[in-house]
């Protein structure tokens, strides 16, 4: 890390591993708990939207946890209505 430019150290790595059940994902200060198994295409879409997995035990930032039904609403939406379900959650 010492000789690496700061921009490269701060850059998010693309996560290819789907988060496990009961883990959490974060985007800015919003956190969603994974309450059901996630398909790889849904995780790829969430990563493109800026979400990443977070360890809540070591998290010190102030966050706003979305309800336990938040992930289910996105996961149960088909790919054509996923964007609408996502926008509805962020309101």
PDB file as gemmi writes it, atoms N, CA and C in Angstrom:
CRYST1    1.000    1.000    1.000  90.00  90.00  90.00 P 1                      
ATOM      1  N   UNK A   1       0.809  -1.198   0.000  1.00  0.00           N  
ATOM      2  CA  UNK A   1       0.000   0.000   0.000  1.00  0.00           C  
ATOM      3  C   UNK A   1       0.850   1.260   0.000  1.00  0.00           C  
ATOM      4  N   UNK A   2       2.017   1.206   0.595  1.00  0.00           N  
ATOM      5  CA  UNK A   2       2.825   2.407   0.777  1.00  0.00           C  
ATOM      6  C   UNK A   2       3.134   3.130  -0.520  1.00  0.00           C  
ATOM      7  N   UNK A   3       3.535   2.390  -1.550  1.00  0.00           N  
ATOM      8  CA  UNK A   3       3.906   3.032  -2.803  1.00  0.00           C  
ATOM      9  C   UNK A   3       2.739   3.217  -3.755  1.00  0.00           C  
ATOM     10  N   UNK A   4       1.549   2.809  -3.359  1.00  0.00           N  
ATOM     11  CA  UNK A   4       0.388   2.875  -4.235  1.00  0.00           C  
ATOM     12  C   UNK A   4      -0.284   4.245  -4.129  1.00  0.00           C  
ATOM     13  N   UNK A   5      -0.626   4.867  -5.271  1.00  0.00           N  
ATOM     14  CA  UNK A   5      -1.324   6.160  -5.218  1.00  0.00           C  
ATOM     15  C   UNK A   5      -2.649   6.054  -4.445  1.00  0.00           C  
ATOM     16  N   UNK A   6      -3.025   7.140  -3.783  1.00  0.00           N  
ATOM     17  CA  UNK A   6      -4.232   7.155  -2.951  1.00  0.00           C  
ATOM     18  C   UNK A   6      -5.481   6.786  -3.746  1.00  0.00           C  
ATOM     19  N   UNK A   7      -5.562   7.227  -5.015  1.00  0.00           N  
ATOM     20  CA  UNK A   7      -6.760   6.917  -5.812  1.00  0.00           C  
ATOM     21  C   UNK A   7      -6.929   5.412  -5.958  1.00  0.00           C  
ATOM     22  N   UNK A   8      -5.838   4.701  -6.142  1.00  0.00           N  
ATOM     23  CA  UNK A   8      -5.916   3.256  -6.303  1.00  0.00           C  
ATOM     24  C   UNK A   8      -6.278   2.558  -4.996  1.00  0.00           C  
ATOM     25  N   UNK A   9      -5.830   3.077  -3.876  1.00  0.00           N  
ATOM     26  CA  UNK A   9      -6.175   2.474  -2.588  1.00  0.00           C  
ATOM     27  C   UNK A   9      -7.646   2.661  -2.272  1.00  0.00           C  
ATOM     28  N   UNK A  10      -8.221   3.784  -2.674  1.00  0.00           N  
ATOM     29  CA  UNK A  10      -9.617   4.087  -2.356  1.00  0.00           C  
ATOM     30  C   UNK A  10     -10.593   3.474  -3.335  1.00  0.00           C  
ATOM     31  N   UNK A  11     -10.123   3.067  -4.486  1.00  0.00           N  
ATOM     32  CA  UNK A  11     -11.020   2.530  -5.511  1.00  0.00           C  
ATOM     33  C   UNK A  11     -11.678   1.253  -5.008  1.00  0.00           C  
ATOM     34  N   UNK A  12     -12.991   1.145  -5.211  1.00  0.00           N  
ATOM     35  CA  UNK A  12     -13.713  -0.053  -4.798  1.00  0.00           C  
ATOM     36  C   UNK A  12     -13.371  -1.198  -5.725  1.00  0.00           C  
ATOM     37  N   UNK A  13     -13.162  -2.357  -5.145  1.00  0.00           N  
ATOM     38  CA  UNK A  13     -12.933  -3.525  -5.967  1.00  0.00           C  
ATOM     39  C   UNK A  13     -14.281  -4.117  -6.345  1.00  0.00           C  
ATOM     40  N   UNK A  14     -14.348  -4.693  -7.509  1.00  0.00           N  
ATOM     41  CA  UNK A  14     -15.596  -5.297  -7.954  1.00  0.00           C  
ATOM     42  C   UNK A  14     -15.757  -6.630  -7.245  1.00  0.00           C  
ATOM     43  N   UNK A  15     -16.840  -6.769  -6.543  1.00  0.00           N  
ATOM     44  CA  UNK A  15     -17.096  -8.000  -5.801  1.00  0.00           C  
ATOM     45  C   UNK A  15     -17.856  -8.967  -6.692  1.00  0.00           C  
ATOM     46  N   UNK A  16     -17.298 -10.128  -6.909  1.00  0.00           N  
ATOM     47  CA  UNK A  16     -17.965 -11.116  -7.744  1.00  0.00           C  
ATOM     48  C   UNK A  16     -18.695 -12.148  -6.903  1.00  0.00           C  
ATOM     49  N   UNK A  17     -18.333 -12.263  -5.628  1.00  0.00           N  
ATOM     50  CA  UNK A  17     -18.965 -13.235  -4.746  1.00  0.00           C  
ATOM     51  C   UNK A  17     -20.271 -12.655  -4.202  1.00  0.00           C  
ATOM     52  N   UNK A  18     -21.335 -13.393  -4.384  1.00  0.00           N  
ATOM     53  CA  UNK A  18     -22.645 -12.963  -3.895  1.00  0.00           C  
ATOM     54  C   UNK A  18     -22.631 -12.984  -2.363  1.00  0.00           C  
ATOM     55  N   UNK A  19     -23.098 -11.906  -1.725  1.00  0.00           N  
ATOM     56  CA  UNK A  19     -23.140 -11.884  -0.253  1.00  0.00           C  
ATOM     57  C   UNK A  19     -24.023 -12.994   0.315  1.00  0.00           C  
ATOM     58  N   UNK A  20     -23.622 -13.513   1.453  1.00  0.00           N  
ATOM     59  CA  UNK A  20     -24.350 -14.598   2.109  1.00  0.00           C  
ATOM     60  C   UNK A  20     -25.633 -14.087   2.762  1.00  0.00           C  
ATOM     61  N   UNK A  21     -26.506 -14.998   3.042  1.00  0.00           N  
ATOM     62  CA  UNK A  21     -27.734 -14.707   3.768  1.00  0.00           C  
ATOM     63  C   UNK A  21     -27.372 -14.076   5.117  1.00  0.00           C  
ATOM     64  N   UNK A  22     -28.128 -13.084   5.532  1.00  0.00           N  
ATOM     65  CA  UNK A  22     -27.942 -12.342   6.787  1.00  0.00           C  
ATOM     66  C   UNK A  22     -26.734 -11.405   6.791  1.00  0.00           C  
ATOM     67  N   UNK A  23     -26.067 -11.240   5.645  1.00  0.00           N  
ATOM     68  CA  UNK A  23     -25.004 -10.236   5.580  1.00  0.00           C  
ATOM     69  C   UNK A  23     -25.650  -8.903   5.197  1.00  0.00           C  
ATOM     70  N   UNK A  24     -24.854  -7.865   5.101  1.00  0.00           N  
ATOM     71  CA  UNK A  24     -25.364  -6.532   4.803  1.00  0.00           C  
ATOM     72  C   UNK A  24     -24.636  -5.943   3.610  1.00  0.00           C  
ATOM     73  N   UNK A  25     -25.356  -5.108   2.860  1.00  0.00           N  
ATOM     74  CA  UNK A  25     -24.747  -4.356   1.770  1.00  0.00           C  
ATOM     75  C   UNK A  25     -25.002  -2.873   2.027  1.00  0.00           C  
ATOM     76  N   UNK A  26     -24.104  -2.039   1.510  1.00  0.00           N  
ATOM     77  CA  UNK A  26     -24.168  -0.603   1.785  1.00  0.00           C  
ATOM     78  C   UNK A  26     -23.954   0.195   0.514  1.00  0.00           C  
ATOM     79  N   UNK A  27     -24.628   1.321   0.447  1.00  0.00           N  
ATOM     80  CA  UNK A  27     -24.403   2.335  -0.581  1.00  0.00           C  
ATOM     81  C   UNK A  27     -24.532   3.670   0.133  1.00  0.00           C  
ATOM     82  N   UNK A  28     -23.441   4.414   0.177  1.00  0.00           N  
ATOM     83  CA  UNK A  28     -23.364   5.658   0.941  1.00  0.00           C  
ATOM     84  C   UNK A  28     -23.740   5.363   2.390  1.00  0.00           C  
ATOM     85  N   UNK A  29     -24.837   5.899   2.914  1.00  0.00           N  
ATOM     86  CA  UNK A  29     -25.211   5.620   4.301  1.00  0.00           C  
ATOM     87  C   UNK A  29     -26.402   4.671   4.413  1.00  0.00           C  
ATOM     88  N   UNK A  30     -26.837   4.087   3.306  1.00  0.00           N  
ATOM     89  CA  UNK A  30     -27.970   3.166   3.335  1.00  0.00           C  
ATOM     90  C   UNK A  30     -27.486   1.727   3.438  1.00  0.00           C  
ATOM     91  N   UNK A  31     -28.105   0.958   4.319  1.00  0.00           N  
ATOM     92  CA  UNK A  31     -27.733  -0.439   4.517  1.00  0.00           C  
ATOM     93  C   UNK A  31     -28.961  -1.315   4.328  1.00  0.00           C  
ATOM     94  N   UNK A  32     -28.759  -2.417   3.619  1.00  0.00           N  
ATOM     95  CA  UNK A  32     -29.810  -3.416   3.424  1.00  0.00           C  
ATOM     96  C   UNK A  32     -29.284  -4.749   3.928  1.00  0.00           C  
ATOM     97  N   UNK A  33     -30.121  -5.451   4.692  1.00  0.00           N  
ATOM     98  CA  UNK A  33     -29.771  -6.799   5.154  1.00  0.00           C  
ATOM     99  C   UNK A  33     -30.249  -7.800   4.110  1.00  0.00           C  
ATOM    100  N   UNK A  34     -29.391  -8.752   3.767  1.00  0.00           N  
ATOM    101  CA  UNK A  34     -29.749  -9.795   2.804  1.00  0.00           C  
ATOM    102  C   UNK A  34     -30.598 -10.825   3.541  1.00  0.00           C  
ATOM    103  N   UNK A  35     -31.876 -10.883   3.195  1.00  0.00           N  
ATOM    104  CA  UNK A  35     -32.818 -11.731   3.927  1.00  0.00           C  
ATOM    105  C   UNK A  35     -33.224 -12.985   3.176  1.00  0.00           C  
ATOM    106  N   UNK A  36     -32.742 -13.134   1.951  1.00  0.00           N  
ATOM    107  CA  UNK A  36     -33.013 -14.352   1.188  1.00  0.00           C  
ATOM    108  C   UNK A  36     -31.876 -14.563   0.190  1.00  0.00           C  
ATOM    109  N   UNK A  37     -31.752 -15.782  -0.336  1.00  0.00           N  
ATOM    110  CA  UNK A  37     -30.654 -16.039  -1.277  1.00  0.00           C  
ATOM    111  C   UNK A  37     -30.711 -15.083  -2.473  1.00  0.00           C  
ATOM    112  N   UNK A  38     -29.524 -14.689  -2.946  1.00  0.00           N  
ATOM    113  CA  UNK A  38     -29.442 -13.711  -4.033  1.00  0.00           C  
ATOM    114  C   UNK A  38     -28.862 -14.358  -5.289  1.00  0.00           C  
ATOM    115  N   UNK A  39     -29.499 -14.086  -6.407  1.00  0.00           N  
ATOM    116  CA  UNK A  39     -29.000 -14.568  -7.698  1.00  0.00           C  
ATOM    117  C   UNK A  39     -27.799 -13.723  -8.124  1.00  0.00           C  
ATOM    118  N   UNK A  40     -26.896 -14.308  -8.877  1.00  0.00           N  
ATOM    119  CA  UNK A  40     -25.697 -13.604  -9.332  1.00  0.00           C  
ATOM    120  C   UNK A  40     -26.062 -12.381 -10.173  1.00  0.00           C  
ATOM    121  N   UNK A  41     -27.084 -12.481 -11.026  1.00  0.00           N  
ATOM    122  CA  UNK A  41     -27.442 -11.327 -11.870  1.00  0.00           C  
ATOM    123  C   UNK A  41     -27.948 -10.148 -11.025  1.00  0.00           C  
ATOM    124  N   UNK A  42     -28.648 -10.435  -9.921  1.00  0.00           N  
ATOM    125  CA  UNK A  42     -29.105  -9.363  -9.033  1.00  0.00           C  
ATOM    126  C   UNK A  42     -27.901  -8.705  -8.355  1.00  0.00           C  
ATOM    127  N   UNK A  43     -26.948  -9.502  -7.902  1.00  0.00           N  
ATOM    128  CA  UNK A  43     -25.763  -8.936  -7.262  1.00  0.00           C  
ATOM    129  C   UNK A  43     -24.966  -8.099  -8.256  1.00  0.00           C  
ATOM    130  N   UNK A  44     -24.809  -8.579  -9.468  1.00  0.00           N  
ATOM    131  CA  UNK A  44     -24.101  -7.807 -10.501  1.00  0.00           C  
ATOM    132  C   UNK A  44     -24.784  -6.460 -10.713  1.00  0.00           C  
ATOM    133  N   UNK A  45     -26.113  -6.462 -10.733  1.00  0.00           N  
ATOM    134  CA  UNK A  45     -26.882  -5.229 -10.928  1.00  0.00           C  
ATOM    135  C   UNK A  45     -26.682  -4.284  -9.741  1.00  0.00           C  
ATOM    136  N   UNK A  46     -26.739  -4.824  -8.510  1.00  0.00           N  
ATOM    137  CA  UNK A  46     -26.547  -3.996  -7.321  1.00  0.00           C  
ATOM    138  C   UNK A  46     -25.143  -3.397  -7.284  1.00  0.00           C  
ATOM    139  N   UNK A  47     -24.135  -4.173  -7.676  1.00  0.00           N  
ATOM    140  CA  UNK A  47     -22.761  -3.663  -7.727  1.00  0.00           C  
ATOM    141  C   UNK A  47     -22.676  -2.510  -8.721  1.00  0.00           C  
ATOM    142  N   UNK A  48     -23.310  -2.650  -9.872  1.00  0.00           N  
ATOM    143  CA  UNK A  48     -23.331  -1.562 -10.856  1.00  0.00           C  
ATOM    144  C   UNK A  48     -24.023  -0.314 -10.304  1.00  0.00           C  
ATOM    145  N   UNK A  49     -24.982  -0.506  -9.401  1.00  0.00           N  
ATOM    146  CA  UNK A  49     -25.693   0.608  -8.787  1.00  0.00           C  
ATOM    147  C   UNK A  49     -24.868   1.235  -7.648  1.00  0.00           C  
ATOM    148  N   UNK A  50     -23.736   0.611  -7.290  1.00  0.00           N  
ATOM    149  CA  UNK A  50     -22.873   1.186  -6.269  1.00  0.00           C  
ATOM    150  C   UNK A  50     -22.904   0.490  -4.917  1.00  0.00           C  
ATOM    151  N   UNK A  51     -23.620  -0.614  -4.798  1.00  0.00           N  
ATOM    152  CA  UNK A  51     -23.706  -1.334  -3.530  1.00  0.00           C  
ATOM    153  C   UNK A  51     -22.495  -2.235  -3.367  1.00  0.00           C  
ATOM    154  N   UNK A  52     -22.108  -2.459  -2.107  1.00  0.00           N  
ATOM    155  CA  UNK A  52     -21.024  -3.385  -1.809  1.00  0.00           C  
ATOM    156  C   UNK A  52     -21.307  -4.018  -0.452  1.00  0.00           C  
ATOM    157  N   UNK A  53     -20.675  -5.147  -0.200  1.00  0.00           N  
ATOM    158  CA  UNK A  53     -20.877  -5.844   1.069  1.00  0.00           C  
ATOM    159  C   UNK A  53     -20.119  -5.119   2.178  1.00  0.00           C  
ATOM    160  N   UNK A  54     -20.675  -5.147   3.380  1.00  0.00           N  
ATOM    161  CA  UNK A  54     -20.049  -4.491   4.527  1.00  0.00           C  
ATOM    162  C   UNK A  54     -20.155  -5.403   5.747  1.00  0.00           C  
ATOM    163  N   UNK A  55     -19.129  -5.363   6.576  1.00  0.00           N  
ATOM    164  CA  UNK A  55     -19.149  -6.076   7.847  1.00  0.00           C  
ATOM    165  C   UNK A  55     -19.696  -5.112   8.891  1.00  0.00           C  
ATOM    166  N   UNK A  56     -20.908  -5.337   9.332  1.00  0.00           N  
ATOM    167  CA  UNK A  56     -21.553  -4.411  10.268  1.00  0.00           C  
ATOM    168  C   UNK A  56     -20.897  -4.435  11.653  1.00  0.00           C  
ATOM    169  N   UNK A  57     -20.209  -5.521  12.000  1.00  0.00           N  
ATOM    170  CA  UNK A  57     -19.556  -5.593  13.311  1.00  0.00           C  
ATOM    171  C   UNK A  57     -18.436  -4.569  13.428  1.00  0.00           C  
ATOM    172  N   UNK A  58     -17.746  -4.331  12.321  1.00  0.00           N  
ATOM    173  CA  UNK A  58     -16.620  -3.395  12.378  1.00  0.00           C  
ATOM    174  C   UNK A  58     -16.968  -2.020  11.809  1.00  0.00           C  
ATOM    175  N   UNK A  59     -18.216  -1.822  11.402  1.00  0.00           N  
ATOM    176  CA  UNK A  59     -18.631  -0.547  10.834  1.00  0.00           C  
ATOM    177  C   UNK A  59     -18.781   0.506  11.923  1.00  0.00           C  
ATOM    178  N   UNK A  60     -18.167   1.665  11.714  1.00  0.00           N  
ATOM    179  CA  UNK A  60     -18.263   2.748  12.701  1.00  0.00           C  
ATOM    180  C   UNK A  60     -19.021   3.950  12.146  1.00  0.00           C  
ATOM    181  N   UNK A  61     -19.384   3.878  10.872  1.00  0.00           N  
ATOM    182  CA  UNK A  61     -20.093   4.999  10.258  1.00  0.00           C  
ATOM    183  C   UNK A  61     -21.550   5.032  10.688  1.00  0.00           C  
ATOM    184  N   UNK A  62     -22.130   6.225  10.645  1.00  0.00           N  
ATOM    185  CA  UNK A  62     -23.561   6.347  10.883  1.00  0.00           C  
ATOM    186  C   UNK A  62     -24.265   5.900   9.617  1.00  0.00           C  
ATOM    187  N   UNK A  63     -25.184   4.966   9.770  1.00  0.00           N  
ATOM    188  CA  UNK A  63     -25.903   4.432   8.618  1.00  0.00           C  
ATOM    189  C   UNK A  63     -27.395   4.423   8.904  1.00  0.00           C  
ATOM    190  N   UNK A  64     -28.148   4.311   7.841  1.00  0.00           N  
ATOM    191  CA  UNK A  64     -29.599   4.159   7.971  1.00  0.00           C  
ATOM    192  C   UNK A  64     -29.951   2.791   7.410  1.00  0.00           C  
ATOM    193  N   UNK A  65     -30.416   1.908   8.288  1.00  0.00           N  
ATOM    194  CA  UNK A  65     -30.794   0.564   7.858  1.00  0.00           C  
ATOM    195  C   UNK A  65     -32.199   0.603   7.281  1.00  0.00           C  
ATOM    196  N   UNK A  66     -32.333   0.063   6.083  1.00  0.00           N  
ATOM    197  CA  UNK A  66     -33.654  -0.071   5.481  1.00  0.00           C  
ATOM    198  C   UNK A  66     -34.330  -1.280   6.119  1.00  0.00           C  
ATOM    199  N   UNK A  67     -35.639  -1.328   6.077  1.00  0.00           N  
ATOM    200  CA  UNK A  67     -36.395  -2.406   6.723  1.00  0.00           C  
ATOM    201  C   UNK A  67     -36.008  -3.787   6.220  1.00  0.00           C  
ATOM    202  N   UNK A  68     -36.331  -4.811   7.016  1.00  0.00           N  
ATOM    203  CA  UNK A  68     -35.995  -6.188   6.649  1.00  0.00           C  
ATOM    204  C   UNK A  68     -36.684  -6.648   5.367  1.00  0.00           C  
ATOM    205  N   UNK A  69     -37.752  -5.980   4.975  1.00  0.00           N  
ATOM    206  CA  UNK A  69     -38.428  -6.358   3.739  1.00  0.00           C  
ATOM    207  C   UNK A  69     -37.828  -5.677   2.507  1.00  0.00           C  
ATOM    208  N   UNK A  70     -36.871  -4.778   2.705  1.00  0.00           N  
ATOM    209  CA  UNK A  70     -36.292  -4.007   1.602  1.00  0.00           C  
ATOM    210  C   UNK A  70     -35.633  -4.909   0.563  1.00  0.00           C  
ATOM    211  N   UNK A  71     -34.805  -5.844   1.008  1.00  0.00           N  
ATOM    212  CA  UNK A  71     -34.126  -6.703   0.050  1.00  0.00           C  
ATOM    213  C   UNK A  71     -35.118  -7.591  -0.690  1.00  0.00           C  
ATOM    214  N   UNK A  72     -36.109  -8.113   0.027  1.00  0.00           N  
ATOM    215  CA  UNK A  72     -37.089  -9.001  -0.604  1.00  0.00           C  
ATOM    216  C   UNK A  72     -37.827  -8.287  -1.734  1.00  0.00           C  
ATOM    217  N   UNK A  73     -38.121  -7.009  -1.548  1.00  0.00           N  
ATOM    218  CA  UNK A  73     -38.833  -6.259  -2.590  1.00  0.00           C  
ATOM    219  C   UNK A  73     -38.009  -6.185  -3.874  1.00  0.00           C  
ATOM    220  N   UNK A  74     -36.706  -5.995  -3.731  1.00  0.00           N  
ATOM    221  CA  UNK A  74     -35.841  -5.934  -4.918  1.00  0.00           C  
ATOM    222  C   UNK A  74     -35.641  -7.332  -5.490  1.00  0.00           C  
ATOM    223  N   UNK A  75     -35.392  -8.301  -4.629  1.00  0.00           N  
ATOM    224  CA  UNK A  75     -35.091  -9.662  -5.075  1.00  0.00           C  
ATOM    225  C   UNK A  75     -36.276 -10.320  -5.770  1.00  0.00           C  
ATOM    226  N   UNK A  76     -37.484 -10.016  -5.330  1.00  0.00           N  
ATOM    227  CA  UNK A  76     -38.664 -10.649  -5.901  1.00  0.00           C  
ATOM    228  C   UNK A  76     -39.158  -9.965  -7.166  1.00  0.00           C  
ATOM    229  N   UNK A  77     -38.657  -8.773  -7.433  1.00  0.00           N  
ATOM    230  CA  UNK A  77     -39.044  -8.072  -8.665  1.00  0.00           C  
ATOM    231  C   UNK A  77     -38.311  -8.709  -9.851  1.00  0.00           C  
ATOM    232  N   UNK A  78     -39.014  -8.851 -10.969  1.00  0.00           N  
ATOM    233  CA  UNK A  78     -38.311  -9.371 -12.139  1.00  0.00           C  
ATOM    234  C   UNK A  78     -37.407  -8.273 -12.691  1.00  0.00           C  
ATOM    235  N   UNK A  79     -36.525  -8.637 -13.587  1.00  0.00           N  
ATOM    236  CA  UNK A  79     -35.494  -7.696 -14.042  1.00  0.00           C  
ATOM    237  C   UNK A  79     -36.083  -6.445 -14.690  1.00  0.00           C  
ATOM    238  N   UNK A  80     -37.279  -6.541 -15.281  1.00  0.00           N  
ATOM    239  CA  UNK A  80     -37.878  -5.369 -15.920  1.00  0.00           C  
ATOM    240  C   UNK A  80     -38.474  -4.389 -14.906  1.00  0.00           C  
ATOM    241  N   UNK A  81     -38.900  -4.871 -13.741  1.00  0.00           N  
ATOM    242  CA  UNK A  81     -39.489  -3.976 -12.737  1.00  0.00           C  
ATOM    243  C   UNK A  81     -38.553  -3.738 -11.543  1.00  0.00           C  
ATOM    244  N   UNK A  82     -37.352  -4.271 -11.614  1.00  0.00           N  
ATOM    245  CA  UNK A  82     -36.372  -4.122 -10.524  1.00  0.00           C  
ATOM    246  C   UNK A  82     -36.046  -2.656 -10.262  1.00  0.00           C  
ATOM    247  N   UNK A  83     -35.870  -1.897 -11.330  1.00  0.00           N  
ATOM    248  CA  UNK A  83     -35.524  -0.473 -11.198  1.00  0.00           C  
ATOM    249  C   UNK A  83     -36.621   0.287 -10.449  1.00  0.00           C  
ATOM    250  N   UNK A  84     -37.892  -0.020 -10.745  1.00  0.00           N  
ATOM    251  CA  UNK A  84     -39.005   0.648 -10.070  1.00  0.00           C  
ATOM    252  C   UNK A  84     -39.045   0.282  -8.577  1.00  0.00           C  
ATOM    253  N   UNK A  85     -38.837  -0.992  -8.270  1.00  0.00           N  
ATOM    254  CA  UNK A  85     -38.826  -1.430  -6.866  1.00  0.00           C  
ATOM    255  C   UNK A  85     -37.678  -0.757  -6.111  1.00  0.00           C  
ATOM    256  N   UNK A  86     -36.553  -0.620  -6.775  1.00  0.00           N  
ATOM    257  CA  UNK A  86     -35.386   0.019  -6.172  1.00  0.00           C  
ATOM    258  C   UNK A  86     -35.665   1.496  -5.887  1.00  0.00           C  
ATOM    259  N   UNK A  87     -36.228   2.187  -6.852  1.00  0.00           N  
ATOM    260  CA  UNK A  87     -36.545   3.612  -6.667  1.00  0.00           C  
ATOM    261  C   UNK A  87     -37.542   3.809  -5.532  1.00  0.00           C  
ATOM    262  N   UNK A  88     -38.495   2.919  -5.426  1.00  0.00           N  
ATOM    263  CA  UNK A  88     -39.516   3.008  -4.375  1.00  0.00           C  
ATOM    264  C   UNK A  88     -38.861   2.870  -2.990  1.00  0.00           C  
ATOM    265  N   UNK A  89     -37.867   2.011  -2.856  1.00  0.00           N  
ATOM    266  CA  UNK A  89     -37.165   1.845  -1.584  1.00  0.00           C  
ATOM    267  C   UNK A  89     -36.415   3.088  -1.159  1.00  0.00           C  
ATOM    268  N   UNK A  90     -35.862   3.794  -2.110  1.00  0.00           N  
ATOM    269  CA  UNK A  90     -35.015   4.941  -1.794  1.00  0.00           C  
ATOM    270  C   UNK A  90     -35.791   6.204  -1.476  1.00  0.00           C  
ATOM    271  N   UNK A  91     -37.096   6.164  -1.594  1.00  0.00           N  
ATOM    272  CA  UNK A  91     -37.918   7.336  -1.301  1.00  0.00           C  
ATOM    273  C   UNK A  91     -37.933   7.629   0.185  1.00  0.00           C  
TER     274      UNK A  91                                                      
END                                                                             
